[in-house]
Amino acid sequence: MALPKDQFDHLFNQLPEQDKKSLLDYMEYLVARAAKKAWDDIPEVDEPLTDEEKAKLARAKEDDESISLEDLKSELNL
């Protein structure tokens, strides 16, 4: 269901500043909730890796371009 952006803009512009902040906070919550639901809907895979997948992982670990999760978090300021 697509909502007209101009209607949203019109209503948003009528709000007091504090209510605009509340609305933006709520919209951020809705986006985060939708993203979480998307992740929750992904079925868990509980099967062993194939030999081909193991080989690809081994090659990726040897690749100089890979970085640790900690380094990635640091780069993304997380």
N, C-alpha and C positions, 0 to 999 in steps of 0.2 A: 504494500500500500504506500504509494508515494504521496507525500504531503507537499503542498505548494510552499516553496521557500519564502515567497513574498508574504504569505500569511504568517509564517513563523516569525519573519523579520518584523512585521507589523506588530504582532503581539509582544515580542521580545522588547521592542523599543518603547512600549507603553509601561513596562515594569520599572519600579524603583531600582536603584543600583544594587541594594542588598538582595532583592529578589532575583535579579539577574545572576548574581553570584550563586544563589541557592539553586537556580535552574541549571547553571553550568555544572555545579557539583553533582546534581542529580543525573544530568546527561552523561557525565563521566562514569557515574555508578552504573548506568544502564549499559554503556559500552563495555565496561569491565565485566558485568554480569553476562552479557551476550558472549564475550570471548571465553569466559569460564565455561559456559554451557557448551560452547563448541568443543572445547577440550574434553569436557566430561562425556560428550557423545562419542568420542573416539574409542572404539573397542580396544581392550588390552590385547596385546599379542603375547601369548605365552607359549612360544614354540622356539626350539633351538635354532641358532643361526646355521645357514647352509655353509658348506665349504667355500663357496664363492663369496658369500658375505664376510666370512672370516678373513679370506684373502684380501678383500677390499679394505677391511678395517686395518689389517696389518700394513698394507701399502699406505693408507692414510696416516698411520702413526709414524711411519718413516719419513713422510713428507715434511720438509722444512717449513712449509707454509701453515701447518696446523698450530694452534695455540691451545693452552689449557683453559678450562672453564673460568678459573680465577683470573687469568689474564684478559679474557673476553669481558668478564664483568667489570674489570678495572677500566678497560677501554671504553665501555658503555656507561661508565659512572654508576654502576648498580651496586 
